[in-house]
């Protein structure tokens, strides 16, 4: 039987869980020209959410483009990602590649686009932007957005451009943040959605008065999905393959994953891997957790192994004893950690989004399954 759960990828349709209020709010903001910042831990479904929003925007005749900076490690790649997103938005609006090629020569001064059809017979295509070798990154970005704005004015339309993992530009080029801000503030027909999973970095970009993007957009946090809607989603997915699960156990899974949509689908997928009946019982849930933690070892192991010694030690203490407001000498003594080293490690771990500080000033491992994995390997 086909597994009805999908994880580690963008999902849509009946694979996308809830988020109705978020779709409504974000659609309202972007339609009105209000740019937003949307942050959350990784795999919370930001990209899937914006994909759902894009359908609402298109019904309102608003152009939509998505540029993902996750793998961009140079200014040129950032410019190309934005250029492709802009070109794709116009192509979708024109519903014709040929019309776009003709129009591009009129609205873009520096940018030239070549279209490459994929040899798989599906009609899919790739967009390759080209710029003069003499053009700077700010010249190229300015030309791309100027061309988009020109198209929008002539067609009397608006556009939304999603910049995914936007905080990546900081590591690419120290000047790119200010250059982006200079160009973006000139776009009167484009609203932007700045997405990111490095929450501390992204929040600082838009809330630090010394940064170029200070107060440049409405800041929104994408939180966990409420347990009851998530439990209903879990039940509906199991029902797709005629597997039954009680309300209580579906709710237990939703609670166990802390409303994390990707972990919910991941755990349910691993539960199915060991299911030999048409009914999910409590024992299968714990077996699924064990299989999931084992499958996450390469990912979690890589994170843990790259940490400096003091930071890995503090993570271990938090996994074994957390959440913690204070660290007793009994906890610190086996690792010979002094107060200055402890505070430095906590500060760095918070910046890396591996540790969070709660409203009650308690420290805890941000990812509850990383927490469980550390406990598992530390036994």
Secondary structure as GFF3:
##gff-version 3
##sequence-region A 1 379
A	DSSP	three_ten_helix	13	15	.	.	.	ID=ss1
A	DSSP	alpha_helix	20	31	.	.	.	ID=ss2
A	DSSP	beta_strand	36	39	.	.	.	ID=ss3
A	DSSP	alpha_helix	46	59	.	.	.	ID=ss4
A	DSSP	beta_strand	63	68	.	.	.	ID=ss5
A	DSSP	alpha_helix	75	94	.	.	.	ID=ss6
A	DSSP	alpha_helix	97	107	.	.	.	ID=ss7
A	DSSP	beta_strand	112	117	.	.	.	ID=ss8
A	DSSP	beta_strand	125	130	.	.	.	ID=ss9
A	DSSP	alpha_helix	137	155	.	.	.	ID=ss10
A	DSSP	beta_strand	159	164	.	.	.	ID=ss11
A	DSSP	alpha_helix	168	172	.	.	.	ID=ss12
A	DSSP	alpha_helix	176	184	.	.	.	ID=ss13
A	DSSP	beta_strand	190	196	.	.	.	ID=ss14
A	DSSP	alpha_helix	199	207	.	.	.	ID=ss15
A	DSSP	beta_strand	218	221	.	.	.	ID=ss16
A	DSSP	alpha_helix	227	239	.	.	.	ID=ss17
A	DSSP	alpha_helix	247	256	.	.	.	ID=ss18
A	DSSP	alpha_helix	261	273	.	.	.	ID=ss19
A	DSSP	alpha_helix	282	295	.	.	.	ID=ss20
A	DSSP	alpha_helix	297	305	.	.	.	ID=ss21
A	DSSP	alpha_helix	309	321	.	.	.	ID=ss22
A	DSSP	alpha_helix	329	333	.	.	.	ID=ss23
A	DSSP	alpha_helix	339	351	.	.	.	ID=ss24
A	DSSP	beta_strand	355	357	.	.	.	ID=ss25
A	DSSP	beta_strand	363	365	.	.	.	ID=ss26
A	DSSP	alpha_helix	368	378	.	.	.	ID=ss27
###
